[in-house]
Amino acid sequence: MNLFSIARLKFVFFLAVLFGFSFGLILGVSLETSAETIERSGSFDHVSKSEIKLMGNSVIIQLDDKKVEWSEFENTNSMDPLLDEGYNGLEFIPRTVEDIHVGDVISFNYEGDIYVHRVVEINEDGLGWFALTKGDNLYNIDNGKRRFKDIKGVIFGVVF
């Protein structure tokens, strides 16, 4: 190889590295930007501002039309970072399917255990209304369909 061929080879190598770096930088910025702008379904606004009262160092949530219960969570990591062991939750008992929306976090009975996952789809089939659920920190939608009779509550508040 002569000196000209070596210089040309070095130049081509330099261009390849420069192109690869530039392409990687552009792709990385593009992916980062698009990841920051993804809209995800959040929980429905079940509590209006007028139903929340601050009285000194107390918070009062007055829901006249809902039965409210206290929730505790286990350390399953399926709903991280929203729910974790030691967090306290407030949930109401839904009266009809209209009380449950895509994006809501619900507690439900599945094969004898209680789960708390987010509603990702609501639909109907030959057996009627159902919801599909998924843990926020899980990749796949949960097995089975959540029928209204299986739903125990709708989470409307979490206290850390």
HELIX and SHEET records of a PDB file:
HELIX    1   1 LEU A    3  GLU A   36  1                                  34    
HELIX    2   2 LYS A   49  GLU A   51  5                                   3    
HELIX    3   3 VAL A   97  ASP A   99  5                                   3    
HELIX    4   4 PHE A  148  ASP A  150  5                                   3    
SHEET    1   A 2 ILE A  52  MET A  55  0                                        
SHEET    2   A 2 SER A  58  ILE A  61 -1                                        
SHEET    1   B 6 VAL A  68  GLU A  72  0                                        
SHEET    2   B 6 ASN A  88  PHE A  92 -1                                        
SHEET    3   B 6 ILE A 151  VAL A 159 -1                                        
SHEET    4   B 6 VAL A 105  TYR A 110 -1                                        
SHEET    5   B 6 ASP A 113  ASP A 125 -1                                        
SHEET    6   B 6 GLY A 128  LYS A 134 -1                                        
END                                                                             
